[in-house]
Amino acid sequence: MLRELRVRNFAVVEEATLEFGPGLSVLSGETGAGKSILVEALALLVGGRPSQDMIRAGAGTARIEGRFEIEDVDGLRALCEDAGVDREDGWLILSRELRREGRHRAWVNGSPSTTGRLREFGVRLLDLHGQHDHQRLLDRAWQRRILDAHGRHEALAEQTVAAYGGLRAIEGRLEDTRRAAREGRERADYLRFKRDEIAGAGLDPHEDEALESEARRLSHSEGLIELSGSLHHGLYEGEGSIVDQLGEFAARLEALVAIDREAGPFRDLIEAALRNVEELGRNLAPYRDSIEHDPRRLDEIRVRQDLLYRLKRKYGGTLEEVIGAGEEARRELETVRGADDEIERLEAVREAASVELAALASELSERRRESARALAEAVTAALPELGLRGGRLEIRLDAYGEIRGTGAERVEFLVSLNPGFPPAPLRRVASGGEMSRLMLALETALIEVDDLPVLVFDEIDAGIGGEVAHRVAARLVRLSAAHQVLVVTHLAQIAARADAHYSIGKVTEADSARTSVRVLTGGERVHEVARMLGGDPASRASRAHAEELLAGQL
């Protein structure tokens, strides 16, 4: 509930603090005192549209702050978590600052916020009825939700939303699969050619390196044979070869070692050199003999290299990438072949989901028709006692022609407030006071299902009095048992039934006027109710009448 409202430099209100409790609270005062300004402040606090003339003359900023107790308000815990707002032990503080220069600002529990975020919190906290545009009753989505709540089939509506979302998801998957299959079939010839071309090449990922090495040997075969032969001859086989010379040097070194044994390590070195040269010379002969001079093989290699080059240009920079492209083509072809089976499976799933959605929507439509009749009858029956004699509420269900997430029909509340006139949309028919009383009738019909904590009524008493005023007051009292109700009123019958009474007055000074707010108790409340009755509040008769009204005797 709303526990406190602080207003500073807003319109004619210089500074005011109102503390509210549960039940029914009324705000009264002379015409022009600024009663509705406080309602406008509440509207602004929950996301209403600001204007520069809302800032008090001579002030640079206006500020409004509302402190709400939210421990039991559905949906606010998740909204606070989504907004990153600390709920501060079950309290929510909304703040709005209007500035003549610069941007207006807003806060939720001290954290900067946007107007849109304020509005999200506001629709879960309070509703304003009267001349203000913050009215749930004009919102078709709210009308649909409240009809479902009245019929106690919200769970069925949620199931319909879920079934619709599930069907759309399946349809999306089916369309994606069909598109992929269609594109695959269009690419199938290319994919088969690609797969077969790469597979037919019999690729090895390192083949190009081996071919390049072999081609180099074949293209230089004559030179390799000549070079390896001359090396073999000079090192090992020819007269005066390096091996022969090293043998002579080894014999001389033996003579040296015979004279000086400390030269023994030299002998080991020359023997190692001799062994290495002999091994090199012997190996050069088979190497020379292994060199082929084969122009035909070289031509084959060049043809193969050309094929690999073309494949790499088409499908990747390396043979590994080319092989991978072939595998990808193979997998895509398998997908195309399996797409028809998947499409058939998804079509069956879609059909089952469509049948389920149709069944849910049909049941929801039937429940809505029953609830629409019952709710319209209950509200229509209450309208005469609220001063709307001849008024009639009609809840129209217009079929979409297709099932949507919200069901198979559009829900719209229509009203006729004069006999002989056909029902029409609320915005085109009802005035502020009529709208407030219509909402009062609706709220009392929904008292067990509407969980909005705070209801604010302005202009609810426009054009009524006498017995109708008593009936309106009785309904407000009944409504205040389940909601916190704030009412701006001129009627003593309503003010006398309130749990708390606030007087709004205007103080005129030399060069300005300001609005004051005070809580009335005891004799002050008697005096105010007497004034509202239209008599002299100072007279004994007026005060006695007011006291009787406050005592519930009238």
KACORBEL-V222986 format. One record per residue. SS is DSSP state (helix for helix, strand for strand, loop for the rest). PSI is psi in degrees with one decimal (999 if undefined). D_LAST is the distance of its C-alpha to the last C-alpha in Angstrom with 1 decimal. Layout:
{{SS/PSI/D_LAST} {SS/PSI/D_LAST}}
This chain:
{{loop/163.9/30.1} {strand/118.0/30.3} {strand/-31.5/30.7} {strand/139.6/31.8} {strand/122.9/32.3} {strand/131.0/34.9} {strand/131.4/35.6} {strand/127.7/38.5} {strand/40.7/39.9} {strand/114.0/37.8} {loop/-121.2/37.2} {loop/1.8/35.7} {strand/114.2/34.7} {strand/-50.3/37.5} {strand/131.4/36.4} {strand/143.2/33.1} {strand/123.8/32.3} {strand/127.6/29.0} {strand/128.0/28.7} {loop/152.9/26.3} {loop/-172.7/25.3} {loop/171.5/24.0} {loop/-149.5/20.7} {strand/123.8/18.5} {strand/136.0/19.5} {strand/150.7/18.5} {strand/124.5/20.7} {strand/170.5/19.7} {loop/170.6/21.7} {loop/155.0/23.3} {loop/131.8/25.1} {loop/1.5/28.5} {loop/-22.1/27.7} {loop/21.6/28.9} {helix/-47.7/25.9} {helix/-17.6/27.6} {helix/-36.9/30.8} {helix/-34.3/29.7} {helix/-39.8/29.0} {helix/-36.8/32.4} {helix/-42.0/33.9} {helix/-41.4/32.6} {helix/-40.8/34.1} {helix/-35.7/37.3} {helix/-30.1/37.3} {loop/32.7/37.4} {loop/8.9/40.2} {loop/165.6/38.9} {loop/126.0/41.5} {loop/166.0/42.1} {loop/159.5/43.4} {helix/-32.6/45.1} {helix/-2.1/42.4} {helix/-15.6/40.0} {strand/130.6/42.1} {loop/140.5/41.2} {loop/131.9/43.6} {loop/-8.9/46.5} {loop/150.7/45.9} {loop/-25.1/48.3} {strand/155.9/45.9} {strand/145.0/42.3} {strand/136.8/41.1} {strand/136.2/38.1} {strand/131.1/37.8} {strand/134.7/35.4} {strand/117.8/35.6} {strand/140.2/34.6} {strand/119.0/34.7} {loop/16.7/36.4} {loop/-37.0/37.7} {loop/17.0/36.2} {loop/118.8/36.2} {loop/141.5/38.6} {loop/-17.9/41.5} {helix/-28.8/41.4} {helix/-49.0/44.1} {helix/-38.7/46.6} {helix/-40.0/45.5} {helix/-43.0/46.1} {helix/-41.0/49.5} {helix/-35.9/50.5} {helix/-5.4/49.6} {loop/33.9/51.3} {loop/130.1/48.2} {loop/126.3/47.8} {loop/-6.0/44.3} {loop/59.3/44.5} {loop/44.0/43.1} {loop/12.5/40.1} {strand/146.9/39.2} {strand/125.1/39.6} {strand/115.8/39.8} {strand/134.1/40.0} {strand/144.6/41.3} {strand/133.2/42.1} {strand/125.7/44.2} {strand/139.4/44.8} {strand/137.6/48.1} {loop/-35.1/49.5} {loop/135.0/52.9} {loop/-177.8/53.8} {loop/146.3/51.8} {loop/155.9/48.2} {strand/159.3/47.9} {strand/153.7/45.7} {strand/150.4/45.7} {strand/115.3/44.4} {loop/41.1/44.6} {loop/-9.2/47.1} {strand/134.3/49.4} {strand/140.8/50.0} {strand/172.6/48.3} {loop/163.6/48.1} {helix/-38.8/45.3} {helix/-39.6/45.8} {helix/-40.1/45.5} {helix/-41.7/42.2} {helix/-37.9/41.0} {helix/-41.5/42.1} {helix/-40.9/40.1} {helix/-41.2/37.1} {helix/-15.1/36.8} {helix/-6.6/36.5} {helix/-47.1/34.0} {strand/162.5/31.3} {strand/141.7/30.3} {strand/134.9/29.0} {strand/127.6/27.1} {loop/-133.0/27.0} {loop/-1.2/29.8} {loop/157.5/32.1} {loop/6.0/34.9} {loop/73.4/34.4} {loop/118.2/32.7} {helix/-32.1/33.7} {helix/-26.6/32.4} {helix/-4.6/35.3} {loop/116.3/37.9} {helix/-34.5/39.6} {helix/-40.7/40.9} {helix/-40.3/37.4} {helix/-43.0/36.3} {helix/-46.0/39.3} {helix/-40.4/38.5} {helix/-30.6/34.9} {helix/-43.1/35.9} {helix/-37.4/38.5} {helix/-41.3/35.9} {helix/-40.4/33.6} {loop/-2.8/36.6} {loop/40.8/37.7} {loop/35.1/41.1} {helix/-37.6/41.5} {helix/-39.6/44.6} {helix/-39.9/46.1} {helix/-40.4/45.5} {helix/-37.8/47.2} {helix/-38.2/50.1} {helix/-42.9/50.5} {helix/-45.5/50.6} {helix/-41.9/53.2} {helix/-38.6/55.2} {helix/-44.2/55.3} {helix/-39.5/56.5} {helix/-42.1/59.1} {helix/-43.5/60.3} {helix/-36.6/60.6} {helix/-42.1/62.6} {helix/-42.6/65.0} {helix/-36.9/65.4} {helix/-43.5/66.2} {helix/-38.9/68.8} {helix/-42.7/70.3} {helix/-41.0/70.7} {helix/-41.4/72.3} {helix/-41.4/74.7} {helix/-42.4/75.5} {helix/-43.0/76.2} {helix/-39.9/78.3} {helix/-41.4/80.3} {helix/-46.8/80.7} {helix/-36.3/82.0} {helix/-41.6/84.1} {helix/-36.3/85.7} {helix/-27.2/86.5} {helix/-2.2/88.1} {helix/-45.1/89.7} {helix/-43.3/93.2} {helix/-42.3/93.2} {helix/-42.4/91.9} {helix/-43.0/94.6} {helix/-44.5/97.3} {helix/-49.0/96.0} {helix/-47.6/95.9} {helix/-36.9/99.4} {helix/-44.4/101.0} {helix/-43.4/100.0} {helix/-39.1/100.7} {helix/-21.7/104.0} {loop/-16.2/105.1} {loop/54.7/105.2} {loop/146.1/104.1} {loop/133.3/104.6} {loop/-23.2/102.4} {loop/15.1/105.5} {helix/-38.6/107.9} {helix/-34.1/108.1} {helix/-43.2/109.3} {helix/-40.8/112.0} {helix/-39.2/113.2} {helix/-39.8/113.4} {helix/-43.6/115.6} {helix/-40.7/117.9} {helix/-36.2/118.2} {helix/-41.6/119.3} {helix/-43.9/122.0} {helix/-38.8/123.2} {helix/-17.7/123.3} {loop/26.7/125.4} {helix/-45.3/127.5} {helix/-45.4/130.9} {helix/-40.1/130.2} {helix/-40.1/128.8} {helix/-45.3/131.9} {helix/-45.4/134.2} {helix/-45.5/132.5} {helix/-35.1/132.1} {helix/-43.3/135.8} {helix/-37.0/137.1} {helix/-43.1/135.1} {helix/-43.0/136.4} {helix/-46.9/140.0} {helix/-34.6/139.9} {helix/-31.9/138.1} {helix/-43.8/139.6} {helix/-32.6/142.1} {loop/161.3/144.4} {loop/132.4/147.5} {loop/27.1/146.7} {loop/167.9/143.0} {helix/-36.0/140.6} {helix/-44.2/141.0} {helix/-44.6/144.7} {helix/-41.2/144.4} {helix/-30.8/142.0} {helix/-41.5/144.5} {helix/-41.8/147.2} {helix/-32.8/144.9} {helix/-37.9/144.0} {helix/-42.3/147.7} {helix/-39.6/148.3} {helix/-31.1/145.3} {helix/-40.1/146.8} {helix/-38.7/149.9} {helix/-43.5/147.8} {helix/-31.2/146.1} {helix/-32.7/149.5} {helix/-44.2/150.4} {loop/104.4/147.1} {helix/-18.9/144.8} {helix/-12.1/141.9} {helix/6.6/141.7} {helix/-40.2/140.7} {helix/-28.8/137.0} {helix/-36.0/138.4} {helix/-41.0/140.0} {helix/-38.7/136.5} {helix/-44.3/135.1} {helix/-31.5/137.8} {helix/-39.3/137.7} {helix/-41.7/133.9} {helix/-40.4/134.5} {helix/-43.1/137.2} {helix/-42.3/135.0} {helix/-43.8/132.2} {helix/-39.8/134.5} {helix/-44.5/136.1} {helix/-43.1/132.7} {helix/-46.5/131.6} {helix/-43.3/134.9} {helix/-40.1/134.7} {helix/-25.8/131.1} {helix/-30.1/131.8} {helix/-51.0/134.1} {helix/-32.8/131.5} {helix/-46.3/129.0} {helix/-41.3/131.5} {helix/-21.5/132.2} {helix/-17.0/128.4} {loop/124.4/128.0} {loop/141.1/127.9} {loop/91.9/128.8} {loop/86.3/126.8} {helix/-34.5/125.8} {helix/-42.2/124.2} {helix/-37.7/121.9} {helix/-40.3/120.9} {helix/-39.7/120.1} {helix/-42.5/117.9} {helix/-42.6/116.1} {helix/-39.7/115.5} {helix/-44.3/114.1} {helix/-42.7/111.7} {helix/-37.5/110.6} {helix/-40.7/109.9} {helix/-46.1/107.7} {helix/-38.9/105.8} {helix/-44.1/105.4} {helix/-40.4/103.9} {helix/-40.8/101.5} {helix/-35.8/100.3} {helix/-36.3/99.7} {helix/-39.2/97.7} {helix/-4.3/95.7} {loop/162.3/95.7} {loop/-17.5/97.8} {loop/162.7/99.2} {helix/-32.1/100.4} {helix/-42.2/97.6} {helix/-37.1/95.1} {helix/-46.0/97.0} {helix/-41.5/97.0} {helix/-38.2/93.2} {helix/-37.6/92.7} {helix/-40.5/94.5} {helix/-39.8/92.3} {helix/-42.5/89.2} {helix/-39.8/90.5} {helix/-44.8/91.2} {helix/-40.7/87.7} {helix/-37.8/86.1} {helix/-38.0/88.2} {helix/-37.7/87.0} {helix/-42.9/83.4} {helix/-42.1/84.1} {helix/-33.4/85.6} {helix/-8.6/82.6} {helix/-38.5/80.0} {helix/-40.3/80.1} {helix/-42.2/79.4} {helix/-39.8/76.4} {helix/-43.8/75.1} {helix/-41.0/75.4} {helix/-45.1/73.5} {helix/-35.1/70.7} {helix/-38.3/70.4} {helix/-41.0/69.8} {helix/-41.5/67.2} {helix/-41.8/65.5} {helix/-42.2/65.4} {helix/-40.8/63.8} {helix/-37.2/61.2} {helix/-42.3/60.5} {helix/-42.7/60.0} {helix/-45.2/57.7} {helix/-42.7/55.6} {helix/-40.1/55.5} {helix/-44.3/54.3} {helix/-45.2/51.5} {helix/-37.9/50.5} {helix/-44.3/50.5} {helix/-40.0/48.3} {helix/-40.9/46.0} {helix/-43.3/45.8} {helix/-43.7/45.0} {helix/-37.8/42.2} {helix/-39.0/40.8} {helix/-42.6/40.8} {helix/-46.0/38.9} {helix/-37.6/36.4} {helix/-43.7/36.1} {helix/-46.9/35.2} {helix/-44.6/32.6} {helix/-42.7/31.0} {helix/-41.1/31.0} {helix/-41.2/29.5} {helix/-43.8/26.7} {helix/-42.9/25.8} {helix/-39.9/26.4} {helix/-27.1/24.0} {helix/-17.8/21.2} {helix/-42.2/21.9} {helix/-43.0/20.4} {helix/-12.0/16.8} {helix/15.8/17.5} {loop/12.5/18.6} {loop/57.0/22.2} {loop/132.2/22.8} {loop/-3.5/26.5} {loop/151.8/26.8} {strand/130.5/29.2} {strand/135.3/30.6} {strand/134.0/34.2} {strand/111.5/36.2} {strand/136.3/39.9} {strand/106.0/42.8} {strand/122.3/45.9} {strand/138.0/49.1} {strand/-28.1/51.3} {strand/-9.3/54.5} {strand/159.5/55.3} {strand/131.8/53.7} {strand/-179.6/52.5} {loop/-30.1/51.3} {loop/2.9/47.6} {strand/-163.2/48.6} {strand/0.8/49.8} {strand/156.9/47.0} {strand/134.8/44.9} {strand/130.1/41.1} {strand/133.0/39.1} {strand/126.3/35.4} {strand/153.1/35.1} {strand/144.7/32.1} {strand/122.7/31.7} {loop/1.7/28.6} {loop/134.8/29.7} {loop/140.6/31.1} {loop/-10.3/34.9} {loop/133.6/35.4} {loop/150.4/37.2} {loop/144.6/35.7} {strand/163.6/37.1} {strand/145.3/37.1} {helix/-40.5/33.8} {helix/-27.7/35.5} {helix/-7.8/36.5} {helix/-47.6/33.4} {loop/139.0/30.1} {loop/179.3/29.0} {helix/-48.2/27.5} {helix/-41.1/23.8} {helix/-40.5/24.7} {helix/-40.2/26.7} {helix/-42.7/24.0} {helix/-35.5/21.6} {helix/-41.5/24.6} {helix/-35.1/25.4} {helix/-43.3/21.9} {helix/-41.5/22.4} {helix/-43.5/25.9} {helix/-39.0/25.0} {helix/-30.6/22.6} {helix/-25.1/25.4} {loop/14.6/27.8} {loop/-28.6/25.8} {loop/-11.4/28.5} {loop/-20.8/31.5} {loop/117.1/30.7} {loop/13.3/31.7} {loop/126.9/31.2} {loop/-33.9/29.6} {strand/127.6/27.9} {strand/132.3/25.8} {strand/126.2/25.1} {strand/128.6/23.1} {strand/141.2/23.7} {loop/16.6/22.7} {loop/-22.1/20.3} {loop/10.2/17.9} {loop/121.3/20.8} {loop/14.7/20.3} {loop/165.9/16.8} {loop/-171.3/13.4} {helix/-135.0/10.7} {helix/-34.0/10.1} {helix/-39.2/12.9} {helix/-41.0/11.5} {helix/-40.4/8.7} {helix/-38.8/11.8} {helix/-42.4/14.0} {helix/-42.7/11.9} {helix/-41.2/12.0} {helix/-37.9/15.7} {helix/-40.5/16.4} {helix/-44.8/15.2} {helix/-41.2/17.4} {helix/-34.4/20.2} {helix/-9.5/20.1} {loop/-23.9/21.2} {loop/-15.1/24.5} {loop/159.7/24.8} {strand/124.4/24.3} {strand/126.7/22.0} {strand/130.8/22.2} {strand/128.8/20.2} {strand/122.0/21.0} {loop/154.9/18.1} {loop/-4.9/17.2} {loop/127.5/13.5} {helix/-34.8/11.0} {helix/-36.0/8.6} {helix/-45.1/11.7} {helix/-36.0/12.8} {loop/-21.5/10.0} {loop/-0.1/10.7} {loop/152.4/14.4} {loop/-27.0/17.0} {strand/141.9/18.8} {strand/124.6/18.3} {strand/132.8/21.5} {strand/128.2/22.1} {strand/120.8/25.0} {strand/157.7/26.8} {strand/128.9/30.1} {strand/117.5/32.8} {strand/124.8/35.6} {loop/-173.7/39.0} {loop/-47.3/42.3} {loop/11.3/43.3} {loop/169.6/40.4} {strand/145.8/36.7} {strand/156.2/35.1} {strand/136.9/31.7} {strand/152.4/30.2} {strand/134.4/27.6} {strand/152.4/25.9} {strand/133.3/23.4} {strand/133.7/20.5} {loop/161.5/19.6} {helix/-130.7/18.4} {helix/-32.3/18.5} {helix/-38.8/19.6} {helix/-39.6/16.4} {helix/-44.8/14.3} {helix/-44.4/16.8} {helix/-42.5/16.7} {helix/-38.2/12.9} {helix/-42.9/13.4} {helix/-41.8/16.4} {helix/-27.2/14.8} {loop/-14.0/12.4} {loop/-2.2/15.8} {loop/-170.7/16.1} {loop/113.5/18.7} {loop/-15.1/17.7} {loop/-14.2/20.0} {loop/150.4/18.6} {helix/-38.0/17.0} {helix/-42.9/14.4} {helix/-41.8/13.4} {helix/-38.3/13.5} {helix/-42.1/11.4} {helix/-43.9/8.6} {helix/-41.0/9.4} {helix/-38.9/9.7} {helix/-41.1/6.3} {helix/-42.8/5.2} {helix/-31.0/8.3} {loop/-4.9/8.0} {loop/18.0/5.6} {loop/-10.2/3.8} {loop/999/0.0}}
